Amino acid sequence: MPILNRAAEMQEEITAWRRHLHKEPEIGFEVFKTAAFVAQKLEEFGCDEVVNGIGRSGVVGIIAGRLGSGPAIGLRADMDALPILETSGAPHASTIAGKAHACGHDGHTAMLLGAAKYLAETRNFAGTVAVIFQPAEEGGGGGREMVKDGMMERFGIGRVFGMHNLPGLPVGRFAVTAGPIMAATAEFDIRIRGKGSHAAMPHKGVDPVVVASQVVLAFQTIAARTIDPIDSVVVSVTKISGGDAYNVIPEHVNLAGTVRALKMEAMSTAEERMRTICAGMAQANGAEINFRFRTNYPVTDNHPEEAAFAGTVAAEVSGEAGIDRNAPPLMAGEDFSYMLNARPGAFIFIGNGDTPNLHHPAYDFNDEVTPYGVSYWIRVAETALAP
């Protein structure tokens, strides 16, 4: 079945909302203007209840069906932007230097608003739909905070669904899989202390640059020689700093980076191995190494029944050829994982077409995606809550 006529009719209006949000991006939990815009729209649509301040600055709208009592489901969109200088050149580009909607959360918010408007007008379901607008997905853990705030219990949410755009996947197509669809994430910081000396007399010092180089190379053996090849793990050193002069061996070098894994057991193994490598390199070179490791988002783990359901609904929108039900997981992180840990549900990708990748400064959400996303949300609600 194709996209809903009403979703296509609303495209121009939803695009205007999206571009308004794109011009004024906000970061982390400080999405106050965005949240106010969302709450105002939900009030205008006639939601039965609009609650602000869930998880510090999240918004939840409640829409009761007209076909009788039933369970409640949650549909979630994220609202926050990134600390990136936009280079898209779009007429609706960010007006705030150093902040940009470079991940499409403006599009996610606008599509869910469009679905909320339709669902509040028609109410062709039995039960309740909670439309969830979340802050601080980009590293702040807004999903975790909304769950900790009792959102699931307060609104009686039994199942929860999320969606994210994906550049490279054609417009009108969806991708989902049962089990892990996005990775657990962690960050590490390493400070290596050597002994400074003249660069022409390295034997009189302990060179932390050489030690750092050995640590970086040894880390690459973790995925290659420590973790089961079936279990995906990424260990990436993304920052190196140290030294100020051409002819001075510095006292310190700092390293930092990220670890990604599709199983928490593999994440623990990687951390243990990294600690062992740092201790060994310190002893072998006569250096001191301080290692700090912080786990962030858990694995985004789709529940099998809900993943199958999401795929079936997507096929109703795009046809069977438009849904990949066995999509390979991404090693990026996503804090919808906290909601999936709290309730059964599924996270699905929707194609953004041939655009710059997520988190690229030239990225912009593709407004042609809107009717597909709105149609998907509507069908999820009406199908999951059919009388």
N, C-alpha and C positions, 0 to 999 in steps of 0.2 A: 504494500500500500504506500502511496506517496505521502509527502508532507501534508499536514493539515492546511486547508485553505485559509483558516483564520490565522495560522502562524505566518503564512505568506503575506496576508493582508497587513499584519502588524509589523512587518520587517522594517519599514521606513521609520516608524515610531521607536522601535527598539534600537535601531541604529543611532537615532538621535540621542537616546539615553546613553548608549555605549560611548559615543564620541564626546558627550559632555563629561562623563567620568574619566575618559582618557586624557582630557585636557587638564584635569586637576587630580593627579595621582597622589595617593597618600600611602604611607609605609607603616608596616607593623601593626601595632594596636591603635595607632593614632589615625584611624580612618573615620574621623568624626563627621566630616562633610559627606563622605560617601555613605556612611550609615544613616545620616539624617535624610539624604536623598532617597535611600532605599525605604526607610520607614515612612516617609511621606507618600511614596508611591503605593506602598502596601495599604496605607490608610485610605488613599483615594480609590483603590480597587475594592474596598469594602471587606477586607479580611476581618474575621471575627475577633482576632486579637493580634496586636503587634507589640512585641516586647523588645525593648532596647537593653543594652548593657549585659547581654549574656556573654560570658567569657571576656569581660571587660568592655568590649565595644562591638560585639556581635548583635545581629538582629534576627528575630524569629517571627514569622507571620503564620498564623493559624487559619486554615480554611476548612470548614466543616462541609461534608457532602450533604446533598439533599435526598439521597436514596436510602437513608437509614443509618443506624449505628454500625460501627465496625472498628477495625484497628487504625493505628496512626502510622504513617510512614514519613520519613524525612528526606527532603531533596536539598542538597547542599551546593552552594557556590562560594568562592573566596573573593574577597574585596580588595586586598592590598596590592600595592605596586612594588617596584624594585628600586634600589639606589643606583640607577643607571642614567647616563645622559643620552636622551633619545636622539637618533639620527635618521628617523624614518622619512622626514621631510613632508609628512602628511599635513593637510590643512588643519586637522584636529590634533596635532602633536602636542605633547606635554608643554604646558606653560610654566612649569616649575623646574628650574634647572637642577639636574642631578637626580630627578625622580621620573620614572616612566613605567607605564603598564606594558612591560616587555615580556610578560608571560600570559597575557590574555585574560587576566582576572576581571577586567572591565567587561569583556565579552561574556564571561561566565555569569557575572552579576546581571547583566542586561537580559540574557536569555532566560534566567530563572525568574526575573521580574515579568517578562513576557508570559511565561507559563503561569505565574501567579495571577496575572490579570485574567487570563482565559479561565483558569480553574475557579476564580472567585465569581466570574460571570455565569458559568455553566453549572458547576457543582455536580457533575454527572458521576458521582461515586458515592460509596457508602463508607463512612469513616472520616478520617481527618488527614489532611496534608499539612505538614510543617515545612515551610520554606525557610531554609537556614542560610544566612549570609554571614560568613566567617571572616574575622580579621586575622592578620599575622600568620598566613600560611608560609611565607617566605622566611623561614627560620625562627619565627617567634613561638610556634606551637599554639596558635589560636584554636585549632581543633581540640587539642588537649584541654585547654582552658574552658571551652564550652562544655565539654563532657564533665570536667571537674565541677562545673557550676550547676550540675544536675539537670542539664537540658533534656537528656533522654527520659528521665523519670518525670520531670515536670510536665512534659507534653505527651507522655505515654508513647514515645516513638518505639515501634517494634522492629522496623527495618529502615535502613538508611542507604541512600544512593548518591554517588558523586560523579562528576564528569569533568574532563579536561581536554582542551583542544590540543592537537598534535600536528605541527608542521611536517610536511612530507606525506601525510596521509591525505588522499584526495578529498575535496569537499563532497559531502554526502555519504561518506563512509565512516564506519565505526570499528573499533577494535577493543576486545575484551578477552579475558582469560580467567579461568578458575585458579585459585591459589595466588601466589605472589605475582603482582603486576608491577609494583615499584619497590625499590630497595629500602632497607634500613640504612640509616646514615650515622656517621660519627665524625668527629673532628679531633685532630691531635696537634699539639705544640711541643716542640723539642728545643731545648737550649743546650748547646754544646760549649763547654768551657775548656779551652786549651791553655797554652802559655804563649803569650805574644813574643815576637822577636823580629829582628831584621830579616827581610825576605832573602837576603844573601847568606844568612846563617841559620837555616831552618833547624839544624841539629841542636841549637840552643833553646828551642821552643817546642811546643806541642801544637801542631797545626790543626785548628778546628775545621778548616775548609776541607782538608783531606779526610778527616773523620766524618764530616757531613756527607761527603761524596760516597764514602763507603756505606754509610747508613742508607742513603737513597738507593744505591744499587742493591743492597741486601734486602730492602723492603720489596723489591720486585720479585724476589724468590718466593714470597708468601703465597701469592696466587698461583705461581708456576710450580712450586714444589712442596707446599705445606697443605693447602686446601685441596679437597677432592675436586678434580676437574669438572664434575657435574655441578658443584656448588659455586655459583658465580660470586666472585669477590673482586673488588677494585681497591687498590691502595695507591693513592696519588699524592705525591708531595707537590704542593702548588705554590709554596712561598719559600724562598731562601734569602736570608739577609745576613750581612757581616762584612766587616772591613771598610776602611775609608781611604786607604792609600795604596799605590802600586807597589810600594817597597816595604810594606809592613804586614807581617803575619798577625792577624787580629787575635784578641783574647776570646771572642765569642762568635758563634754562628747560630742563627735561629732557623729552624725549619717548621713548616706547618703544612697541613693538608687534610685530606678526607679519606674515609673508608666507607665503602658501600658493600652490602651483602644482602642476599635473598633469604638467608637463614640466620637467626640470632646466634645459633651455635657457631657458624662460620665467622660471625663478627667477633665472638669471644675468642676464638682461636687466633684470629688475626691480631687482636690486641695483645694476647699473651706472647705471640711470636715477636711482635714489634718491641715489646718490653725486653725480651730476651736478647734480641739483636742489639738494642741500645746498650744494655749492660755489658754484653760481650765486646762491642766496639770500644766502649769506654775503657775496659780493662786492657784490651789489646794495645791501645794507643796511649794510655796514661792520661786520658781526658776525664772530665766529668760530664755526664749527660743527665739532664732532667727531662723526664717524659711525662706529658699529661694527655689523657685520653678522655673524651666526653662523648657518650652516646647521645644521639638526638632522636630523630623519628624512627619508630619501629617499621617493620615490613608492612607495606600496604597489601593485605592478604584478602583477596576476594573469597567470599563464601560460595561454594560450588552451586548451590541451588539459586542464589541470587545472581551469580554470574550468568548462569544459563537463562534466567528470566530476563536479564538486561540484554543479552544477545537476541532473544526472541523479540523483544520490544523494538530493538534497533532494526531488526529485519523487517518489521512492519513499516518502519519509516523509509528505509533505503533499499528494501528488497534483500533476498538472501545473499546475493552477490555483493551487497554493500556492507556486510558484517564479517569480520575476522574473529571467530570464536576461540582461536588458539593463538592469540597475539603473543609474541615474545615479550617478556617483562623488560622494563626500563630500569637502569641502575640509578636514576634520579630518585629523590625522596619526595614524600608527600604526607602531610599531616592529617589527611583524611583517614590515615591508618588508625588514629586514636578512636575515631568514630566506628570503624570496622572492628576494633577490639572491644568496643562497648556493645555493639548490636550487629546482627547479620546484615549484610549488604554487599554492594558491588560498586566498583569504580571503573568507568569506561572512558575510552578516548574517542574524540570526534575529530574528523579530518579538518585541518586548517588550510590545506592546499599547499602549493609551491611557494612558501614564504620563508623569510629568514627564521632561523631556529629560535626556540624559547630562550630568553635571557640575552638575546642579541640586541644591540642598541638600535638596529633598524627594524626590529620586529614590530608588527602591528596585527591585531586580531582581524581576521577576514570576515567582514560583515555578511558575506554570502553564506556563511555557516549558520546564521541565526535561525532560519526556518527549520532546519534539521534539528538543531538543539532544542528549540521550543517544542517541536512536535514530539521529540523523544521524551522530554519531561512530562508532557501532558499524557502521553500514552503510558508511561510508567505509573503515574498516579491513577488513571482511570482503569488500568488493567490490574494493578495490585490491589485496588480497592473496589473491584467489581462486586456488585451485590449478589 
